[in-house]
Amino acid sequence: MRCEYFLVIVLTASMGRLPIARRHALARLLGLVWYYLIPFRKKVVLSNIKAAFGGQNQCWYRQIARRNLQQICRWYLDLAPFYLYDDAQFERRVRVANEEILRQAIALNKGCLIVTYHFGNWEILADWLARRGFWAGAVAKRQKNRLIDQWLTNLRQRHGLRLFFKSRRNAWELKRFLNQGGTLLLVADQDARKNGIFVDFLGRPAATHRGPALFALQGQVPIVLSYCMWNGQNYQINFLPVAYTASAATFEQNVLALTQQIATQFEALIRQFPEHYYWVHRRWKTQPSSV
C-alpha cells in the first residue's frame, strides 16, 4: 500500500516538473508501450470498439485503440499537474464554450445537474467548476488504497469542490445539495448492474444509472451535458442543453426516455471522436439476460 502511494507521489512530482508538451509526448510513448507490450485491458478496448463500430477494417480498429490508450495516458499524466496549477496556468490551458448554457440553468434557482460520461478529461471539468466559484459537488468512488484515496480526495477538493462518495445512503444528501441550489456533477456511464435500466448505447443494451433522470424529474432540476476534450492545444470544455419534456404515460417511462436521450447525445459525440472515450471500461458487462 505504501509503495504504491510513494510511486504515485514520485510520479506526480515528476510530471509537475515537465512542460506540457513533453508530458504529452511521454503519454503518447506510454500509450504505445501499453498497446504493444502490456496486455492489460487491451482486448477489452478492441472488443468494445469493434462492437460499437461494426463494418470497419482491422487497421482502423487498431489505430483507434492505440490513440485511445495514448489519450488515457494523457489524462492520467495531466491529473495532478492541472489540479496543482495556479489559476493563471490553468486558464492558459483550459478553454470553455457555451458557458451561458450552464449559467442559464443555474439561474433557474432549482439546483443544476451537470451530466458527463467518461469522454475526455472529466477531472479538469470538475476542477474548472470549483475554480470558477460555482457551488459545485461531484460524486466520487473511494480508492482501495487508503493513502491514495486521501491524497486524491485532497487534490480534488483543493479549490473548493465538494465530494460525495458513492453509497446507497447518499441519495438524500445529494437531493438536499440540489435543493439548496448546488451544482452537481455526475459521471453517469458506469455499468449499473442489476440496479440500472437498459438503454441503447452504441448499438448495445447498457445498464445505466437512473440517478440523473430521477433527480431531474422528481425535483424539476435542469440538466446540462458537458465534456472536456483535448483539441491539440488546450482542453476545451463544452456545455450542451438537454431539451426534454416529460410526456410519457408513467414516471418510469419518463425516466427511461430521459436516460436514453442523454445516452444518445453522448453516443453522437463518441462516434465523432472515438479515441476520446474510456473504452477500458466493461461498460456492457451487465446484459438483460443476466438480470
N, C-alpha and C positions, 0 to 999 in steps of 0.2 A: 504493500500500500504506500509506504513512504518512498520507495524507489520510484514508483510511478508518478507520485506527486512531484518529487525533485526533478524528474525528467521533464515534466510539464513546465516547471518554473524555469529551468535552464533554457528550454526551447523558447519560452515566452520572452526571456531576456535577449536571446539571440535574435529573434525575429524583430524585436523592437529596435534593434540597432541597424537593421538592414533597410536601405531605401526601398520604397515600394516596388520599383522596377526589378530590383534584384530578388526581392521576396517572391514576386510573381514568376520570375524566371525559375527560381527554385521550385515553386509549386508545379510548374509545367514539367520539370525534370522528375519530381517525385511522382507525379501522375503517370508518367511513362514507366517509371520503375514499378509502380503499383500494377499497371496494366500488364506488363510483360513478365514480371518476376514474382509478384505476390498474388496468390490465388484468392485472398480474402474478398468475398462478395462479388468477384468478377463475373461469375456465372449468373448471379442474381441480376446484375446490371444488364448483361447481354440478353438474358431471358426476358426481362421486363421491356427493354427497348424493342426487341423483336415482336413481342406480343402487342405492343402499342402501335407499332409502325409496320404492319404486315405489308409484304409486297416489295420491300427494298432489297437490295443485294447485300451480300455478306460484307463487302468492303464498307458500305455505308454504315452498317450496324457497328462494325469495329471502330470506325472513325468517331462516331458519336460516343461510344463507350470510352475511348481514350480521352476525348475532350471533356467528358463528364467527370472522369476521375481527376483530371487536371483542375477543373473548376472546384471540385470538392476540396482538393488540397489548398487552393487559393483561399477558400472560405475559412478553413481551419488556421492557416498561417496568418490570416488577417484578423482573426478573432480578438486576441489580446491587444495587438498594436492599435487597432481602431478604438477600442474602449479606453486605452491609455493616452490617445492623442489629446492634446488640448483643443479647445473649441476652434481655434484658427486652423489647425492642421486638419481637423475633422471636416470643417466647412469646405476646405480646398478639395477634398476628395469625395464629397457626397453632394449630389445634386437632387433636387426634388421637382417633380412635375405634378400639376393638378392639386396642389395643396389646398386650394379653395374647396375642393370636394370634401375633404376632411373637416375643414373649418365650418362649412355649411351644416354638416351632420352634427357637429358638436354644439353649434348654435341653437339647435332644437331643444337643448337642455333636458334630454332624456337619457343621458349617457351615450356612449358610442362604442360599437364593436368594430374593430379592425380585424378582418379575417385574412390570413395569408396561408400559403402552402409552403412545403419545403422546396421552394423555387427561388433561386438566388440566395442572397445573404440576409436571412431574417434577423440575425443578431444586430446588424447595423441598423435595420429598420427600428428595432426596439430601442436602441441607444439614441437614435435621432429623436424619437418621441420625447424621451426624457430630457435631452439637451435643449429641445425647443420649449421646454416649460409646460408641456401638456401634463395633466394629472393622469399619468399612464400606468397601467399594470399589465402584466403578462403571466400566462400560466406556464410553468416550467416543471420538468421532471427531475427528481433527485438523482444524483450520480451515485453509483455503488461505492466508489472510493470517497470516504467522508472528507478527507483532506482536499481532494479535488473539488468536491461538491461545495465546500465552504469557500474555496478560492474563486470558483466560478460564480457563486452567488454574490460575493462581494464585488466582483468585476461587473456583473450585470446591474447591480444596484448603485454603482459608483456615481451616476449622475441623477439619481432620484427615481429610477424605475422601481415600482412595487412588484414583488414576485408573489404569486400564489402557486403553491406546489400541488401537483396533481394528487387528488384523493377524491373519494366518493362524498366526502363530507364538506367539501369547499364550495358546493354549488350556491348555498345561501350567502356565503361570504362574497362570491362573485356578483350575485344579484344585488347585494347591498352596495357594493362598489359602483355598479352601474346606476342604481337608483340615486346615488349621491352625486352623479354627474361624471363619474370616471370614464376614461377611455381604455378599453380592454383589448389587448392584442391576443388573438388565438391562432396558433398554428394548427390547422384543422384537418390535416390529411393523413394522420397516422391510422393504421388498421385498428378499427374499433372493436374487433372481435364480436362476441355474441351480443354486446350491448349496443351495437351500431345498427343503422339502417342501410340498406343496399341501394346505391345509386350507380348509374353507369358512369364510369370514369376511364377514359382512354380505351373504350371498347370492351371493358370487363366489369362485372359487378364488383363494387368495392364497399366493404363495411366501413361506414362513415359515422363520425360522432354527430349526435343531434344537437349538441350544445349551442352552436351559433344560431341555428334556427329557433330553438326553444327560447333563448334569451331575447331574440328579436321579436318573436311573435307574442310571447307572454307579456313582455314589458314595453312593446312598441318601440324598441331600441333600434335606431338606424344602423345599418351595416355599410361599411366601406371595405372594399377589397384593396389589398396593397401587396407590392413585391419590391425587392431591391436587387437590381441586377448589374453586374459589371459590364460596362459598354466599351471597354478597351482603354479608357482614360480615367473614368470615375465610376463610382457606384451611383446608380440612378434609382431613386425611389419614385414609384408611381402609385397613384390612387385612382381607383375605379369605382363608380357608383353601382349600387345594386337596386335596380328599379323593380320592386316586387309588390304585388297586391295579393293579399290572402283571399283567394276566390274559390278555393276548393270546398267540397261539402263538409269535410271534417277537419279538426285541428291537426290530426296526424297526417292527413293528406297535404295540408299546407306545409307542415314541417318537411315532409318528403320533397315537395316541389321546390321549396327554397334551398334545401340542401343540394338538390340536383342542379339548380341554377348556378350556385356557387361553384360546384364541381365543373360544370360545363364552361364557365368563364375561365377558370384556370386551365382546363384542358386546351382551350384555344391558344393560350399563351405557351403551354408546353409543346404543342405541336409546332409552333412557330420557332421556339428556341429550345429544342430538346436537350441540349447539353447542359442546360441550367437547372434541370430537375434533379432531385436527390434519388436517383434510381437504385441506390443500395438498399433502400427500404424494402421489406417484404410487404408491399402495400396491398397485395391481393391475396394474402395468406389465408384469410377467412373467406369462405365461399358459402353461398346459400345452402348447399348440400351438407355442409359441416356444422350448421347451427341447429 
